[in-house]
Amino acid sequence: MPIKLENVGIAVADLDATIAFFVDLGLTVIGRDTVSGEWTDTAVGLDGNHAKIAMLQTPDGQGRLELFEYLHPAAIETSPTLPNEIGMHRVAFSVDDLDATLEVAAAHGCYPLRGVANYQDIYRLTYLRGPSGIIVMLAQELPR
């Protein structure tokens, strides 16, 4: 049975701010909606589920993020995930120019957790904390 990754879903505190961050990184909004009703209650497993959603896509058309801001039930604030916690860890993107991408992220108040690393002269990479505490990995492949 073939399987294909459809998207990664992330609950956020501020949908518009999170969309702006990812759009500035290079993703494109391919759809927005507000969802509620019995079908969402059943699919998500929450009674009275009501959320604003947006689907974003990477420029190559292969990667998608579904962002959702809960209107009901109220979103539950948690401490930001740490890199070594079990569970949803991070979303990762390849970029052509890491320094330029970090400037874009900084304009949104998002900075590397520690700095930029060199992985075996293959990648320059970093983790940063994006909107709603999302850990975002950015990696630039180095010329060989």
N, C-alpha and C positions, 0 to 999 in steps of 0.2 A: 504494500500500500504506500504510494508516494505521499510525502508530507512536505509542506512549504510553510516557512515562517510568514505569517500575515502581518503582524505588527507587535510592538511592545507598548503596553498601556501604562500610563503614569497618571496618578491622581495628583492634582496641583491645587495650591491655594488661590492662585490668580491666573486664570486661563489666558487673558490678554497679555500679561507680562511674560508668561512662559512662551507663548506663541512668538512674541517679539524677539525674545532671546534666540530661539531656534531658527526663526526666519533670518535674523542677522547672521547666524552661523552658516546659512545657505540652504536650509530646508524650505519647502514650498507648502503652503496650506492647500490641500486638495479638497477639503470639505469641512463645514461647521454645521452643527445642529444642536438642538436641545431635545433631549430624550426623556420620556417617562412613560408610564403605563404598565399594564400587566406583562407585556413581553419583556421589558427591561427588568421588572421585578424577578421574573423567572430566570432570565439569562444571567443576571448578576447575583441573584440570591439575596436581595435587599428589598423589603417591603417599602413601597412608596418611593422607590428610586427615581430621582429626578436630577439630571446633570446636563451641564453644557459640555459639549465635546468638540474636538477638532482633530482632524487627521492631517498629519504632515508627512512629506515624502522627501527623501534625499534626491539630489540632482540626477543620480543614475537610475532612479525609479525602482531600486531594489529594496530600500529600507524605508519603513514607515513607523512613525510614532503616533499613538492615539493618546491625546491629552484629555483629561476630564476634570471638571470642577463640579463637585457635588453641591447641589442646592438643597437636596433632602435625600436621605438623612444628612444631618450636618457632618461635614468632614471632621475627622479626628486628627488633631495635631499630634505628631510624635516627634521624638528627637531625630535629627538627621541621621541617616544610616552611616555607619563607619565602614571603611573599606574591608574590614575583616569580619563583619557580621554576616551570619548565615541568612540567606534570603535574596531578594532582588538586589543586585549589587550595583550595576552601573549601566549606562548606555555609552557606546564607544563609536567614534567617528574617525575616519581617515581624512586628513586635510592636506592641501598642497603647501600651505605656508602656516606653520604653527604660530610663529610670532604675530602675524597679522590676525590670525584667529583669536589669539589671546587678547589682542587689543580690542577686538569686537566684544569678547566676553567681559573685559574690564569695563566697557561702557555700560554694561548691565550690572556692575558691582560684583562680578564673578571672577575669582582669581584662583590660581593653582593652590592645592592644599599645601604643598611644600615647595615645589619648583618644577623645572623641566629636567627629565632624565634622558640619558642616552642608553638605549638597549642594544648592546653588542654592535654598535655602528650600523644597525638596521633601521631603527626608529628613534626619533625624538618624541617623547610622550609625556603627558601629564594628566593628572586627575584634577578637576576643579569642581566646586560646588555651584550648581546652577540654581535657577529659581526653585522654590519649594524644597530646597535641600537636595535636589537630584545630583548624584555624582555623574559627571560627564568626563569620559576619557577622550582626549584628543591625541592623535598620533600622526606624525609626518614621516613617511618613508624617506630614508636617506639615499642619496645616489650611491651606487655600488662601483 
